[in-house]
Amino acid sequence: MSIPLVGNLLHTVLMMPTKLIQGWMAAFLFTFMMTASGASAHPKPVALIYDGEGACKEDCSLSAALAAKAAGLIPMIVGPKVLDETSTPRQVAQLFKNVKVWIQPGGYAKQAYDAMTPKLRESVYEFIQNGGGYVGFCAGAFLASPLIGSTGAPGLGIFPGNTFPYDAAPERDDLDFSIEKVTWQGKIRYVFFQGGPYLDDLDSSAEIMATYKDGAVAAARAPSGKGRVYISGPHPEAPLWWSEEDHVTDPDGSDQYLAVQMIHWVTRMR
C-alpha cells in the first residue's frame, strides 16, 4: 500500500467522530512497508508513529496519531521492518523526508526494540541526533533510555537518564491501570497510567516537567545531539474512551493538550 493511500485512510479515520473511530481501530492499526517514493508526497510536517510488535493493542498507536494530528502534523504509521539491511541511504532519507518527530507509543519497550531492525534503530537514533524530535509515552519512555527499565536490555540511548517501573499502587497487586495525580508544570492533572516508568539519574541537561504524587519524576525533556526528546511515564495522549472502557474516572478530562505540547517542543513548532 502506498504512502498517499495510507495517509488518506488515516485522514479519513481521524476525521470521524470518536465513537466511529473506535469501530475502525482494528482496520486502521496495521503495520506497512513504507516505499521509497511515498514520503515526498507530503509537503507538510510529518510525524512517524511506530506500530507493530511491542505497541499495545489498545489503540496506543492511533492515540499517538490523534495527538500528532492535533499538533498540526500529518501522522504516518510505520512498522518495525520499514528499513532493513538492504535499505539504501536514499530510502532512509526519503523515509524521514519532511518528518519532524518519531512518536513511540505505549506497549512493551523490549518487544518493540527487538522487533525493530538494527537499521531502523540506527536511523531513528541518527534522525534525532541530526535535529529530529522524539516523543515517548510509557513504553516509549522506557525505550528512550540507555537501558530499558530494570530489564538490563538496551534502549535507544537518546535520553540522559534512566527509567524504572513505577508502582502506582503498591497495595493493589491486581491493579493494571489507574488515573494518577501528577503535577505537570506546576499544575495538578489526573492522567491515565498503565505500567509506565519513573525517570531517575537525570543529568543537568534534562528538565523535569511532571512529577507523581510521591515526587518521583513522571515526565522530562532534554536535548539529544541536535534534536530533542520528551518522554512521559503516564499517558497524556490517552483518549477518554480508555478511561470509560476501563471503568475509571478522569476527573479533569482529556490531557491530550499535554501530548500536543510535548510534540510542539520537540519539533520546535511553537
C-alpha positions in Angstrom: 0.0 0.0 0.0 1.4 3.4 -0.9 2.1 6.2 1.5 -0.5 8.6 -0.1 -3.2 5.9 0.2 -2.3 5.2 3.8 -2.2 8.9 4.6 -5.7 9.4 3.1 -7.1 6.5 5.1 -5.6 8.0 8.2 -7.0 11.4 7.5 -10.5 9.8 6.9 -10.4 7.8 10.1 -9.2 10.8 12.2 -12.0 13.0 10.9 -14.6 10.6 12.2 -16.5 11.1 15.4 -14.9 9.4 18.4 -17.4 6.5 18.5 -16.8 5.7 14.9 -13.1 5.9 15.3 -13.4 3.1 17.9 -15.1 0.9 15.4 -12.3 1.4 12.9 -9.5 0.6 15.2 -8.8 -3.0 14.1 -9.0 -2.0 10.4 -6.8 1.1 10.7 -4.0 0.0 13.0 -1.7 -2.2 10.9 2.0 -2.4 10.0 3.0 -1.5 6.5 6.2 -1.1 4.5 6.9 2.5 3.5 8.0 2.7 -0.1 10.9 4.9 -1.2 8.6 7.0 -3.3 5.9 7.8 -0.8 7.2 10.2 1.9 7.9 13.0 -0.6 4.2 13.2 -1.3 3.6 15.3 1.8 4.9 18.8 1.9 3.5 19.4 5.4 5.4 18.3 8.6 5.1 14.6 9.2 5.1 12.5 12.4 6.2 8.9 12.2 4.3 6.8 14.7 5.5 3.3 15.5 3.1 0.4 15.3 3.8 -3.3 15.3 5.2 -5.8 17.8 5.7 -4.1 21.2 3.0 -1.5 20.6 -0.1 -2.1 22.7 -3.2 -3.5 21.1 -5.5 -1.0 22.9 -5.2 1.8 20.3 -1.8 3.2 21.5 -0.6 4.0 18.0 -3.8 5.6 16.9 -4.0 7.7 20.1 -0.5 8.9 19.3 -1.6 9.7 15.8 -4.6 11.7 17.1 -2.2 13.7 19.2 0.1 14.3 16.2 -2.8 15.4 14.1 -3.9 17.8 16.9 -0.4 19.2 16.9 -0.7 20.1 13.2 1.4 17.2 11.7 0.5 14.6 9.2 0.6 11.2 11.2 2.1 8.2 9.4 2.1 4.8 10.8 5.3 2.7 10.3 6.3 -0.8 11.3 9.4 -2.3 12.7 10.7 -3.6 9.4 10.2 -0.4 7.4 14.0 -0.3 7.0 16.4 -3.3 6.9 20.0 -4.1 5.9 19.2 -3.7 2.2 17.8 -0.2 2.6 19.8 2.4 0.8 20.8 5.9 2.1 18.3 7.3 -0.4 15.5 5.1 1.0 16.4 6.2 4.6 16.4 9.8 3.6 13.0 9.5 1.9 11.5 7.8 4.9 12.4 10.8 7.0 11.7 13.4 4.4 9.6 16.2 6.0 9.5 14.2 9.3 9.7 16.3 12.4 9.2 13.7 15.1 9.2 10.0 15.8 6.5 9.0 18.3 6.9 5.8 20.2 3.6 4.7 21.8 2.8 2.7 24.8 3.2 -1.1 24.9 6.2 -3.2 25.7 9.6 -1.5 25.1 11.8 -4.6 24.9 9.5 -6.2 22.4 9.5 -3.1 20.3 13.3 -2.8 20.5 13.7 -6.5 19.5 11.2 -6.2 16.7 12.8 -3.1 15.1 15.6 -3.9 12.6 19.1 -2.7 13.6 18.9 -0.4 10.5 15.7 1.2 11.8 17.0 1.7 15.3 20.2 3.2 13.9 18.2 5.5 11.6 15.9 6.7 14.4 18.9 7.5 16.5 20.6 9.4 13.7 17.4 11.3 12.9 17.3 12.6 16.4 21.0 13.4 16.7 20.7 15.4 13.4 17.9 17.6 14.7 14.7 15.5 14.8 12.3 15.0 17.7 11.3 12.0 19.7 8.2 11.7 21.9 7.7 8.6 24.0 4.7 7.6 26.0 5.0 4.9 28.7 6.9 2.1 26.8 8.2 4.8 24.5 9.8 6.5 27.6 11.4 3.2 28.6 12.7 2.7 25.1 14.4 6.1 25.1 16.8 5.4 28.0 20.2 3.6 27.7 18.7 0.6 29.5 15.0 -0.4 29.4 13.8 -0.2 32.9 15.1 -2.9 35.2 15.5 -5.5 32.4 19.1 -4.7 31.6 18.2 -4.7 27.9 19.5 -1.9 25.8 17.3 1.0 24.8 17.9 3.7 22.1 20.1 5.7 24.4 18.7 9.1 23.4 17.6 10.3 26.8 20.1 11.4 29.5 18.6 9.4 32.4 17.3 6.1 33.4 13.8 4.6 33.6 12.4 2.3 36.2 8.9 0.8 36.6 6.7 3.0 38.7 4.4 1.2 41.2 1.4 3.5 41.3 -0.5 1.4 43.9 1.8 -0.9 45.8 -1.1 -2.0 48.0 -3.0 -3.3 44.9 -1.2 -6.1 43.0 -4.3 -6.6 40.9 -4.3 -3.0 39.6 -3.2 -2.8 35.9 -4.3 0.8 35.2 -5.2 3.9 37.1 -5.8 7.6 36.9 -2.7 9.2 38.5 -2.5 12.6 40.1 0.6 14.3 38.7 1.9 17.8 38.9 2.7 18.9 35.3 4.5 22.2 35.0 3.1 23.3 38.3 -0.5 22.3 37.7 -2.3 19.3 39.1 -3.6 16.9 36.4 -5.1 13.4 36.5 -3.6 11.3 33.8 -4.2 7.8 32.6 -1.4 5.4 33.8 -0.7 1.8 32.9 2.7 0.4 33.9 4.8 3.3 32.9 8.2 4.4 34.3 9.5 7.0 36.6 12.7 8.8 35.5 15.9 8.9 37.6 19.6 9.7 37.4 18.9 12.7 35.1 21.8 14.7 34.0 21.9 18.5 34.1 20.6 18.8 30.5 17.2 17.3 31.4 14.3 19.4 32.5 11.7 17.9 34.8 8.2 18.6 33.5 6.0 16.4 35.7 6.1 14.5 39.0 4.0 11.8 40.5 2.2 12.3 43.8 5.3 11.0 45.7 7.6 13.3 43.9 9.1 10.8 41.5 9.7 12.2 38.0 6.9 11.4 35.7 7.9 13.3 32.6 11.0 15.2 31.4 12.6 16.6 28.3 16.1 17.1 27.1 18.3 17.9 24.1 19.8 14.9 22.3 22.5 15.8 19.9 20.9 18.4 17.7 17.5 17.0 18.4 15.1 17.0 21.3 13.5 14.2 23.4 10.4 14.4 25.6 9.2 11.4 27.5 6.3 10.6 29.9 5.6 7.6 32.1 1.8 8.4 32.2 -0.4 8.6 29.0 -1.4 12.3 28.3 -2.3 11.2 24.8 -4.9 8.8 26.1 -8.4 9.4 24.7 -11.2 9.5 27.2 -12.6 6.1 25.9 -9.6 4.4 27.6 -10.9 5.5 31.0 -14.5 4.7 30.0 -13.6 1.2 28.9 -11.6 0.5 32.0 -14.3 1.9 34.2 -12.1 4.5 35.8 -12.9 8.2 36.1 -10.7 11.0 34.9 -11.9 14.0 37.0 -10.4 16.7 34.8 -11.0 15.2 31.3 -8.7 14.9 28.4 -5.0 15.6 28.8 -4.2 15.4 25.0 -3.1 19.1 25.1 -0.1 18.0 27.2 0.8 15.4 24.5 0.4 18.2 21.9 2.8 20.4 23.9 5.3 17.6 24.0 5.2 17.3 20.2 5.4 21.0 19.8 8.5 21.3 22.0 10.5 18.5 20.2 9.5 19.8 16.8 10.1 23.5 17.7 6.8 24.2 16.0 5.6 26.5 18.9 
